[in-house]
Amino acid sequence: MINKASAFAALGLQEINPGAWCSDSGWGAPDNARAFDAINPATEQVEARVTGASAAEYQAVIACAQRAALRWREVPAPRRGEMILRIGQLVAENMDALAQIVALDTGKSLMESKGELKEVVDMATLAAGQSRMLYGYTQQSQRAQHRMYDQWLPLGVVGIISAYNFPAAVWAQNGFLAAIGGNSVIWKPSPKVPLTAIAMQRLACQAMEEFGQPGVFSLFIPADNAVAELLVADTRVAMISFTGSSGVGKRVASIVGSTLGRRYMLECSGNNGCIVDETADLEMAAAALAFGAVGTTGQRCTSTRRVFVQRSVRERLVDLLCQAWSQVKVGNPADPQTLVGPLVDAAAVDDFATAIDQACQLGGRVAFGGKRMPGNGYFVEPTLIVDAQNHWPCVQQETFAPLLYVIEYDTLDEAIAMHNGVVQGLASGIHSTSLGNIERFLSASGSDCGIARVNMGTTGADVGAAFGGEKETGGGRTAGSDAWKGYMRRQSVCVNWGKETAWGSKFTFN
């Protein structure tokens, strides 16, 4: 069950909430004149209001973040990791209340909301461990009595711009690594999901207070794009990590790239495909595809959008997918039986309907679903479209909805070519029991995506792996592996510990 009053009280949320926090002025006073609505997608009701951060508040946030960065970089990295671990502990301690806030914000089921928050906890644990392993390399110098090595140093202030679909996890993936690297963090979440960000910031504030490290994490929720771009254009912000659409990502890259020395990291659109060959376990494939296409109402950047099925098993796979789709309960996020909640807003419903209409006009057929569900909330039916063609505009674009196109193929090379024949390059998969087909898909001639999965869905992030994609997905990497390096600057060091130096014998000194 969702008890809004209890969850709000546990996390310090109000009916009107300030949209900015920095260590100097704290939360400030709520201002109804500048407030915007936090709308529950499952009911279309206003759950609270949030004061949009002003340009003046942004200036206060960046000033505090700069000062905090100067202090924080002097703190030993393992100690930084301890503070991040504490944030994870606070999230775990407040899991039930936080999950209710995520559900109110996004429409996710309580189960999925807790799954996202568990990722925050896991990311805190990973970052805390990584804080003791910010390794450089010792190298061999060509000069006698010299030592060379690499080291990694903080950038300064890191700005994080996150999307609505994972309002807590994306902040953790980026912010926790940035923080262990000695950077302060300014978070600009999507205004579609402001309550989760405010709740998470309040827990970060508690950890910062306990550790005597104010200002490492700041929050900035503007109501309009003009104020939001202050963060992107500010040369005092050394790096911008952006998660969202490729269109906005291109603008972020253009603005940040116009000032040399600053960095951007992009996690943009995915249009993820999965190949199902004639040797696949079709029941396992159908279950994995159902989760990949329908989980989080298809609102994951890794959601499965396209399935390429070998012609000989196409009919059986479609039948199994329809069976799976029919067992997915769509509805109230508070219902324990619910697997799928609503889309985020009315515009997302319109995009869903437009894509289906275009596919049907081009010759596709709806094998399951295809409609908006009656009643309040932005609920739609999980939808399967067969007889699709990879070159159709609706298939080439990413539609953030539970919508899967089924495309037939004859040869594996044909399937791989179609799979790679989109501008996005995030997640990919193959279902097969043929070692040759699997290895072909994983070879340099196979998937061109940043993530490849075998006999799995395209969704489901493991925090231990680097997360990100190629082409118009942006090329960024977050979470595990060596992704921490993206939030630090590399320095090559050479130390002369001997008595000789270049041209030393050519000079005489009194």
C-alpha positions as CSV (number, residue, x, y, z in Angstrom):
1,M,0.0,0.0,0.0
2,I,1.0,3.6,-0.5
3,N,0.5,5.9,2.5
4,K,1.4,9.3,1.1
5,A,1.2,11.1,4.4
6,S,3.4,8.6,6.2
7,A,6.0,8.6,3.3
8,F,6.1,12.4,3.1
9,A,6.6,12.7,6.9
10,A,9.4,10.1,6.9
11,L,11.3,12.0,4.2
12,G,10.5,15.6,5.0
13,L,8.3,16.3,2.0
14,Q,5.6,19.0,2.1
15,E,2.7,20.0,0.0
16,I,4.9,22.7,-1.5
17,N,8.7,22.0,-1.6
18,P,11.7,24.1,-2.5
19,G,13.3,23.1,-5.7
20,A,16.9,23.9,-4.7
21,W,19.4,23.1,-1.9
22,C,22.9,24.3,-1.3
23,S,25.0,24.2,1.9
24,D,24.8,28.0,2.5
25,S,21.1,28.6,2.3
26,G,19.7,25.1,2.7
27,W,16.2,24.6,1.2
28,G,15.0,28.1,1.2
29,A,11.3,29.1,1.4
30,P,8.7,27.4,-0.8
31,D,7.2,29.9,-3.3
32,N,3.8,29.0,-4.7
33,A,4.1,31.7,-7.4
34,R,7.0,29.7,-9.0
35,A,5.7,26.3,-8.1
36,F,4.9,23.5,-10.6
37,D,2.9,20.4,-10.1
38,A,4.2,16.9,-9.3
39,I,1.7,14.7,-11.1
40,N,1.1,11.0,-10.3
41,P,0.9,9.2,-13.7
42,A,-1.3,6.5,-12.3
43,T,-4.0,8.9,-11.2
44,E,-3.3,12.1,-13.0
45,Q,-3.6,13.8,-9.6
46,V,-1.3,16.5,-8.2
47,E,0.6,14.9,-5.3
48,A,2.6,18.0,-4.3
49,R,4.1,21.2,-5.8
50,V,7.7,22.2,-6.2
51,T,9.1,25.7,-6.4
52,G,11.1,25.9,-9.6
53,A,14.7,27.0,-8.9
54,S,15.6,30.5,-10.1
55,A,18.7,31.8,-11.8
56,A,19.7,33.4,-8.5
57,E,19.4,30.1,-6.7
58,Y,21.5,28.5,-9.3
59,Q,24.3,31.0,-8.6
60,A,24.1,30.2,-4.9
61,V,24.3,26.4,-5.7
62,I,27.3,26.7,-8.0
63,A,29.2,29.0,-5.5
64,C,28.6,26.4,-2.7
65,A,29.6,23.5,-5.0
66,Q,32.9,25.2,-5.9
67,R,33.8,25.8,-2.3
68,A,32.9,22.2,-1.4
69,A,35.0,20.8,-4.3
70,L,38.1,22.6,-2.9
71,R,37.5,21.0,0.6
72,W,36.3,17.6,-0.6
73,R,39.3,16.9,-2.9
74,E,41.6,17.0,0.2
75,V,39.6,14.3,1.9
76,P,41.2,10.8,1.5
77,A,39.3,8.8,-1.1
78,P,38.5,5.9,1.3
79,R,36.9,8.4,3.6
80,R,34.8,9.8,0.7
81,G,33.7,6.2,0.0
82,E,32.5,5.9,3.6
83,M,30.2,8.9,3.2
84,I,28.8,7.4,0.0
85,L,28.3,4.1,1.8
86,R,26.4,5.9,4.5
87,I,24.0,7.4,1.9
88,G,23.4,3.8,0.7
89,Q,22.6,2.8,4.3
90,L,20.1,5.6,4.7
91,V,18.4,4.6,1.5
92,A,18.2,1.0,2.7
93,E,16.8,2.2,6.1
94,N,14.1,4.3,4.4
95,M,13.4,1.8,1.6
96,D,9.6,1.5,2.1
97,A,9.0,5.2,2.3
98,L,11.3,6.0,-0.7
99,A,9.6,3.3,-2.8
100,Q,6.3,4.9,-2.2
101,I,7.7,8.3,-3.3
102,V,9.2,6.7,-6.5
103,A,5.8,5.1,-7.2
104,L,3.9,8.4,-6.8
105,D,6.5,10.2,-9.0
106,T,6.9,7.6,-11.8
107,G,3.9,5.3,-11.6
108,K,6.2,2.3,-11.2
109,S,5.0,-0.6,-9.2
110,L,6.2,-0.8,-5.6
111,M,8.2,-3.9,-6.6
112,E,10.0,-2.0,-9.4
113,S,10.5,1.1,-7.2
114,K,12.2,-1.0,-4.6
115,G,14.3,-2.6,-7.4
116,E,15.6,0.8,-8.5
117,L,16.4,1.8,-4.9
118,K,18.2,-1.5,-4.4
119,E,20.4,-0.4,-7.3
120,V,21.2,2.8,-5.4
121,V,22.2,0.8,-2.4
122,D,24.4,-1.5,-4.6
123,M,25.9,1.4,-6.3
124,A,26.9,3.0,-3.0
125,T,28.5,-0.3,-1.9
126,L,30.4,-0.5,-5.2
127,A,31.6,3.1,-5.1
128,A,32.8,2.7,-1.5
129,G,34.9,-0.2,-2.5
130,Q,36.1,1.5,-5.6
131,S,37.3,4.5,-3.5
132,R,40.2,2.3,-2.3
133,M,41.1,1.3,-5.8
134,L,41.5,4.5,-7.8
135,Y,44.6,3.0,-9.4
136,G,47.3,4.5,-11.6
137,Y,50.1,2.7,-13.4
138,T,53.8,2.7,-12.7
139,Q,55.8,2.9,-15.9
140,Q,59.4,2.5,-16.9
141,S,61.3,5.7,-17.8
142,Q,63.8,5.9,-20.7
143,R,65.9,8.1,-18.4
144,A,68.1,6.7,-15.6
145,Q,67.1,7.5,-12.1
146,H,63.7,8.6,-13.0
147,R,60.3,7.2,-12.0
148,M,57.1,7.6,-14.0
149,Y,53.5,6.9,-13.0
150,D,49.9,7.8,-13.8
151,Q,47.5,9.3,-11.2
152,W,43.9,10.3,-11.3
153,L,42.8,13.6,-9.8
154,P,39.4,15.3,-9.2
155,L,37.8,17.4,-11.9
156,G,36.0,19.9,-9.6
157,V,32.3,20.4,-10.0
158,V,30.3,17.7,-11.9
159,G,26.7,18.4,-13.1
160,I,24.3,15.5,-13.4
161,I,21.2,15.8,-15.6
162,S,18.9,12.8,-15.2
163,A,15.8,11.6,-16.9
164,Y,12.4,10.7,-15.4
165,N,12.5,6.9,-15.9
166,F,15.1,6.2,-13.1
167,P,14.9,9.2,-10.9
168,A,17.2,7.7,-8.2
169,A,19.4,5.2,-9.9
170,V,20.9,7.5,-12.5
171,W,21.9,10.0,-9.9
172,A,23.6,7.2,-7.9
173,Q,25.4,5.7,-10.9
174,N,26.9,9.1,-11.8
175,G,27.0,11.0,-8.5
176,F,28.6,8.3,-6.3
177,L,31.5,7.8,-8.7
178,A,31.9,11.5,-9.1
179,A,32.0,12.0,-5.4
180,I,34.6,9.3,-4.6
181,G,36.7,10.9,-7.2
182,G,36.8,14.1,-5.1
183,N,34.3,16.1,-7.0
184,S,31.2,18.0,-5.8
185,V,28.0,17.2,-7.5
186,I,25.1,19.4,-8.7
187,W,22.0,17.4,-9.6
188,K,19.4,18.6,-12.0
189,P,16.7,15.9,-12.2
190,S,13.7,15.8,-14.5
191,P,10.9,18.1,-13.3
192,K,8.5,15.2,-14.1
193,V,9.8,13.3,-11.0
194,P,10.9,16.0,-8.5
195,L,9.7,14.3,-5.3
196,T,12.2,11.4,-5.5
197,A,15.1,13.9,-6.0
198,I,14.1,16.0,-3.0
199,A,13.8,12.9,-0.9
200,M,17.2,11.6,-2.0
201,Q,18.8,14.9,-1.4
202,R,17.5,15.0,2.1
203,L,19.2,11.7,2.8
204,A,22.4,13.0,1.2
205,C,22.2,16.0,3.5
206,Q,21.9,13.8,6.5
207,A,25.1,11.9,5.5
208,M,27.0,15.1,4.7
209,E,26.1,16.5,8.1
210,E,27.2,13.3,9.9
211,F,30.6,13.5,8.1
212,G,31.0,17.2,8.4
213,Q,31.2,17.6,4.6
214,P,28.5,20.2,3.5
215,G,27.9,20.9,-0.1
216,V,29.3,17.8,-1.8
217,F,25.8,17.1,-3.2
218,S,23.5,19.9,-4.2
219,L,20.1,20.0,-5.9
220,F,18.8,22.2,-8.6
221,I,15.2,21.7,-10.1
222,P,14.4,24.6,-12.5
223,A,10.9,24.8,-14.0
224,D,12.1,25.9,-17.5
225,N,14.9,25.1,-19.9
226,A,16.5,28.5,-19.9
227,V,17.4,28.2,-16.3
228,A,18.4,24.6,-16.7
229,E,20.9,25.6,-19.4
230,L,22.8,27.7,-16.9
231,L,24.3,24.5,-15.6
232,V,25.2,23.2,-19.0
233,A,26.8,26.5,-20.1
234,D,28.7,27.3,-16.9
235,T,32.4,27.0,-17.4
236,R,32.8,26.5,-13.6
237,V,31.2,23.1,-14.1
238,A,34.0,20.8,-15.3
239,M,31.8,18.0,-16.5
240,I,28.2,17.4,-17.5
241,S,26.7,13.9,-17.3
242,F,23.5,13.9,-19.3
243,T,20.9,11.1,-19.5
244,G,18.0,11.6,-21.8
245,S,17.0,11.9,-25.5
246,S,19.6,12.0,-28.3
247,G,18.1,15.4,-29.4
248,V,18.8,17.1,-26.1
249,G,22.1,15.2,-25.8
250,K,23.3,16.8,-29.0
251,R,22.5,20.2,-27.6
252,V,24.3,19.5,-24.4
253,A,27.4,18.3,-26.4
254,S,27.3,21.4,-28.5
255,I,27.2,23.8,-25.6
256,V,29.8,22.0,-23.4
257,G,32.0,21.3,-26.4
258,S,32.1,25.0,-27.3
259,T,34.4,25.6,-24.3
260,L,37.6,23.6,-24.5
261,G,38.6,21.6,-21.5
262,R,35.2,20.8,-20.2
263,R,33.8,17.3,-20.6
264,Y,30.4,15.8,-21.3
265,M,29.2,12.2,-20.8
266,L,26.1,11.2,-22.7
267,E,23.6,8.4,-22.0
268,C,21.0,8.9,-24.8
269,S,18.4,7.0,-26.7
270,G,18.4,3.3,-27.3
271,N,16.5,1.4,-29.9
272,N,17.4,-2.1,-28.7
273,G,17.2,-5.2,-30.8
274,C,17.2,-8.9,-29.9
275,I,17.8,-11.8,-32.4
276,V,16.0,-15.1,-31.8
277,D,17.5,-17.8,-34.0
278,E,16.1,-21.2,-35.0
279,T,18.0,-23.0,-32.2
280,A,16.7,-20.8,-29.3
281,D,14.8,-21.9,-26.3
282,L,11.6,-20.1,-27.4
283,E,9.8,-20.2,-24.0
284,M,12.8,-18.6,-22.3
285,A,13.1,-16.1,-25.1
286,A,9.5,-15.1,-24.8
287,A,9.8,-14.6,-21.1
288,A,12.9,-12.5,-21.5
289,L,11.4,-10.4,-24.3
290,A,8.3,-9.8,-22.2
291,F,10.4,-8.4,-19.4
292,G,12.6,-6.5,-21.8
293,A,9.8,-4.9,-23.7
294,V,7.1,-4.4,-21.0
295,G,9.1,-3.9,-17.8
296,T,9.0,-0.3,-16.5
297,T,6.2,0.2,-19.1
298,G,8.8,0.1,-21.8
299,Q,10.4,3.3,-20.4
300,R,13.9,2.1,-20.1
301,C,16.7,3.2,-22.4
302,T,17.5,-0.5,-22.6
303,S,13.9,-1.7,-23.3
304,T,13.6,-4.2,-26.1
305,R,12.1,-2.4,-29.1
306,R,12.8,-4.8,-32.0
307,V,13.0,-8.6,-32.2
308,F,14.5,-10.3,-35.2
309,V,13.1,-13.9,-35.4
310,Q,14.2,-16.6,-37.8
311,R,11.4,-17.3,-40.2
312,S,11.0,-20.9,-39.3
313,V,10.2,-20.2,-35.6
314,R,8.4,-16.9,-36.1
315,E,4.8,-18.3,-35.7
316,R,5.7,-20.1,-32.4
317,L,7.5,-17.2,-30.9
318,V,4.6,-14.8,-31.6
319,D,2.2,-17.2,-30.0
320,L,4.4,-17.4,-26.9
321,L,4.8,-13.7,-26.7
322,C,1.0,-13.2,-26.9
323,Q,0.6,-15.7,-24.1
324,A,3.2,-13.9,-22.0
325,W,1.7,-10.5,-22.7
326,S,-1.7,-11.7,-21.6
327,Q,-0.4,-12.6,-18.2
328,V,1.1,-9.1,-17.5
329,K,-1.0,-7.2,-15.0
330,V,-1.2,-3.5,-15.8
331,G,-2.6,-1.2,-13.1
332,N,-2.3,0.4,-9.7
333,P,1.3,0.6,-8.6
334,A,0.2,-0.1,-5.0
335,D,-1.3,-3.5,-6.0
336,P,1.2,-6.2,-5.2
337,Q,0.1,-8.1,-8.3
338,T,0.8,-5.2,-10.6
339,L,3.8,-5.7,-12.9
340,V,3.4,-2.7,-15.1
341,G,2.3,0.8,-14.3
342,P,1.4,3.8,-16.5
343,L,3.4,5.9,-18.9
344,V,4.8,9.1,-17.5
345,D,2.4,11.6,-19.0
346,A,-0.2,12.3,-21.8
347,A,2.5,13.1,-24.3
348,A,4.0,9.6,-23.9
349,V,0.6,8.1,-24.6
350,D,0.3,10.2,-27.7
351,D,3.7,9.0,-28.9
352,F,2.6,5.4,-28.3
353,A,-0.6,5.9,-30.3
354,T,1.2,7.7,-33.2
355,A,3.8,4.9,-33.5
356,I,1.1,2.2,-33.7
357,D,-0.9,4.1,-36.3
358,Q,2.1,4.6,-38.5
359,A,3.1,0.9,-38.2
360,C,-0.4,-0.2,-39.2
361,Q,-0.5,2.2,-42.1
362,L,2.7,0.8,-43.4
363,G,1.5,-2.8,-43.3
364,G,2.1,-3.9,-39.7
365,R,-0.5,-5.8,-37.7
366,V,-1.2,-5.5,-34.0
367,A,-1.0,-9.1,-32.6
368,F,-1.6,-8.0,-29.1
369,G,-2.7,-4.8,-27.3
370,G,-2.5,-1.5,-29.1
371,K,-4.8,0.7,-27.1
372,R,-4.9,3.1,-24.2
373,M,-6.7,1.6,-21.2
374,P,-9.9,3.3,-20.0
375,G,-10.1,5.3,-16.8
376,N,-7.7,7.7,-15.0
377,G,-4.0,7.4,-15.4
378,Y,-1.7,7.1,-18.4
379,F,-2.1,3.3,-18.8
380,V,-1.6,1.5,-22.1
381,E,-1.8,-2.1,-23.2
382,P,1.5,-3.9,-23.8
383,T,1.6,-4.1,-27.6
384,L,3.1,-6.5,-30.1
385,I,3.3,-5.5,-33.8
386,V,4.1,-8.2,-36.4
387,D,5.0,-8.1,-40.1
388,A,7.2,-5.0,-39.3
389,Q,10.1,-3.8,-41.4
390,N,13.3,-2.4,-39.9
391,H,13.4,0.6,-42.2
392,W,10.1,2.1,-41.2
393,P,10.4,5.5,-39.5
394,C,8.4,4.3,-36.4
395,V,10.8,1.3,-36.0
396,Q,13.9,3.5,-36.5
397,Q,12.8,5.8,-33.7
398,E,12.7,5.0,-30.0
399,T,9.2,5.1,-28.6
400,F,9.3,5.1,-24.8
401,A,6.4,2.6,-24.4
402,P,5.7,-1.1,-24.1
403,L,5.8,-1.6,-27.8
404,L,7.7,-4.4,-29.6
405,Y,8.1,-4.9,-33.3
406,V,8.6,-8.4,-34.7
407,I,10.7,-8.6,-37.8
408,E,11.5,-11.8,-39.7
409,Y,14.9,-12.8,-41.2
410,D,16.4,-15.7,-43.2
411,T,20.1,-15.6,-42.4
412,L,22.0,-14.5,-39.4
413,D,24.0,-12.0,-41.4
414,E,20.8,-10.4,-42.5
415,A,19.6,-10.3,-38.9
416,I,22.8,-8.6,-37.7
417,A,22.7,-6.1,-40.5
418,M,19.1,-5.1,-39.5
419,H,19.9,-5.1,-35.9
420,N,22.8,-2.7,-36.4
421,G,20.8,-0.6,-39.0
422,V,19.7,2.1,-36.6
423,V,21.4,5.3,-35.3
424,Q,21.3,4.1,-31.7
425,G,23.7,1.7,-30.2
426,L,22.9,0.9,-26.5
427,A,21.8,-2.7,-25.7
428,S,21.5,-5.8,-27.8
429,G,20.8,-9.5,-27.4
430,I,20.6,-12.9,-29.0
431,H,18.7,-16.0,-28.0
432,S,20.4,-19.1,-29.3
433,T,22.0,-22.4,-28.4
434,S,24.4,-22.3,-31.3
435,L,27.9,-21.4,-30.2
436,G,28.8,-20.3,-33.7
437,N,25.8,-17.9,-33.9
438,I,26.5,-16.5,-30.4
439,E,30.1,-15.9,-31.0
440,R,29.3,-14.4,-34.4
441,F,27.0,-11.9,-32.7
442,L,29.7,-11.1,-30.1
443,S,32.4,-10.6,-32.7
444,A,33.7,-7.4,-34.3
445,S,31.2,-8.3,-37.2
446,G,28.3,-8.6,-34.8
447,S,26.5,-6.3,-32.4
448,D,27.7,-2.7,-32.6
449,C,26.1,-1.8,-29.2
450,G,27.8,-1.0,-25.9
451,I,25.9,-3.8,-24.2
452,A,25.4,-7.3,-25.5
453,R,23.5,-10.1,-23.8
454,V,23.1,-13.7,-24.6
455,N,19.9,-15.6,-23.7
456,M,18.7,-12.6,-21.7
457,G,16.6,-9.6,-22.1
458,T,18.2,-6.3,-23.2
459,T,17.3,-4.7,-19.8
460,G,18.6,-5.3,-16.3
461,A,21.7,-3.3,-15.4
462,D,24.4,-4.9,-13.3
463,V,26.2,-2.2,-11.3
464,G,29.5,-4.0,-11.7
465,A,29.5,-3.5,-15.5
466,A,30.1,-0.3,-17.4
467,F,26.8,1.0,-18.7
468,G,26.5,2.9,-21.9
469,G,26.3,2.7,-25.7
470,E,27.7,3.8,-29.0
471,K,26.6,5.9,-32.0
472,E,23.8,8.4,-31.1
473,T,23.5,6.8,-27.7
474,G,26.5,9.0,-26.9
475,G,29.4,6.8,-26.0
476,G,29.3,7.5,-22.2
477,R,29.9,4.8,-19.5
478,T,28.7,4.9,-16.0
479,A,28.5,2.4,-13.0
480,G,31.1,-0.4,-12.8
481,S,34.3,-1.6,-14.4
482,D,36.6,1.4,-14.9
483,A,33.8,4.0,-15.4
484,W,35.1,5.9,-12.5
485,K,37.9,7.3,-14.7
486,G,35.3,9.3,-16.6
487,Y,34.8,11.5,-13.6
488,M,38.5,12.2,-13.0
489,R,41.5,13.8,-14.8
490,R,44.6,11.8,-15.7
491,Q,48.0,13.1,-14.9
492,S,51.3,11.6,-16.1
493,V,54.1,12.1,-13.5
494,C,57.8,11.9,-13.9
495,V,60.1,12.2,-10.9
496,N,63.9,12.7,-11.2
497,W,65.4,11.2,-8.0
498,G,69.0,11.4,-9.2
499,K,71.6,14.1,-9.6
500,E,71.6,14.6,-13.3
501,T,69.3,16.7,-15.5
502,A,69.0,17.6,-19.2
503,W,71.8,20.0,-20.3
504,G,73.2,20.0,-16.8
505,S,76.7,19.4,-18.0
506,K,76.5,22.4,-20.4
507,F,76.2,25.1,-17.7
508,T,78.6,26.4,-15.1
509,F,77.1,28.1,-12.1
510,N,79.0,30.2,-9.4
